[in-house]
């Protein structure tokens, strides 16, 4: 659910739609890695940027498939999507831009509160 816009009905991910499991370099793709990592840690609430809203159906399907393969019930995961935090140039912030704390963001814009 995107914050501030109310409930959002996700488009149905259809069996047969392409989903990348491994990258060309052999590393697991993001969608697989986050599903496995979240399950291993017992995560039941996921908060992330709204740029990843459309990946939720694929991740839900992957979780169901992986759990079914192991004979385990699929954990209930609640997804919450929030607007991206943008840098001074209007681009989304990334780890490669350097460490930024909530205090740093608040100092840059006194109207913003964490």
C-alpha positions in Angstrom: 0.0 0.0 0.0 1.5 3.3 -0.9 1.5 5.8 1.9 -0.9 8.7 1.5 -2.8 7.2 -1.4 -4.8 4.6 0.3 -5.1 0.9 -0.6 -3.7 -0.2 -3.9 -4.8 -3.2 -5.8 -1.7 -4.8 -7.3 -1.8 -5.9 -10.9 -1.9 -9.7 -11.2 1.4 -11.2 -12.0 0.7 -14.0 -14.4 2.3 -17.4 -14.5 4.4 -17.3 -17.7 5.5 -13.7 -17.3 9.2 -13.4 -17.3 10.9 -13.3 -13.9 14.7 -13.1 -13.6 16.1 -15.5 -11.0 19.8 -15.0 -11.6 21.8 -12.3 -13.2 24.3 -13.0 -16.0 27.1 -12.8 -13.5 25.5 -15.7 -11.5 24.3 -13.6 -8.6 20.8 -14.1 -7.4 18.4 -11.4 -8.7 17.0 -8.8 -6.2 13.5 -10.3 -6.1 14.9 -13.8 -5.1 17.4 -12.4 -2.6 14.9 -10.2 -0.7 12.3 -13.0 -0.5 14.9 -15.5 0.8 16.4 -12.9 3.2 13.0 -11.8 4.5 11.9 -15.4 5.1 15.2 -16.3 6.9 14.7 -13.3 9.2 11.0 -13.8 9.8 10.1 -10.5 8.3 6.3 -9.9 8.2 6.3 -6.2 7.3 8.2 -4.7 4.4 8.6 -0.9 3.9 10.3 0.3 0.8 10.2 2.9 -1.9 7.2 3.2 -4.2 9.4 2.6 -7.2 9.3 -1.1 -6.1 5.5 -1.3 -5.9 5.2 -3.5 -9.0 7.7 -6.1 -7.7 5.4 -7.1 -4.8 3.3 -9.6 -6.8 6.4 -11.3 -8.1 7.9 -11.5 -4.6 4.6 -12.9 -3.2 4.6 -15.6 -5.9 8.3 -16.4 -5.3 7.6 -16.8 -1.6 4.6 -19.1 -2.3 6.7 -21.2 -4.7 9.7 -21.5 -2.4 7.5 -22.4 0.6 5.5 -24.9 -1.4 8.8 -26.6 -2.6 9.8 -27.0 1.1 6.3 -28.1 2.2 6.0 -25.0 4.4 3.1 -22.5 4.8 3.7 -19.1 3.1 4.3 -16.4 5.7 1.9 -13.5 5.6 3.9 -10.4 4.6 2.4 -6.9 4.7 4.0 -4.5 2.1 4.0 -0.7 2.6 5.4 1.5 -0.1 6.5 5.1 0.7 7.5 8.0 -1.6 11.2 8.1 -2.4 13.5 10.4 -0.6 15.2 12.6 -3.2 18.5 14.4 -3.0 19.1 18.1 -3.7 19.3 17.4 -7.4 15.9 15.7 -7.4 17.3 12.2 -7.9 16.5 9.3 -5.6 19.0 8.9 -2.8 21.2 5.8 -2.8 23.8 4.3 -0.5 26.4 5.2 -3.1 25.6 8.9 -2.5 27.1 8.6 1.0 25.7 8.0 4.4 22.8 10.2 5.3 21.0 10.1 8.6 17.4 11.2 9.5 19.1 14.0 11.5 21.0 15.1 8.3 17.7 15.2 6.4 16.0 17.2 9.1 18.9 19.7 9.2 18.6 20.3 5.5 14.8 21.0 5.7 13.5 22.2 9.1 9.9 21.6 7.9 10.7 17.9 7.5 10.3 15.7 10.6 11.4 12.1 10.9 
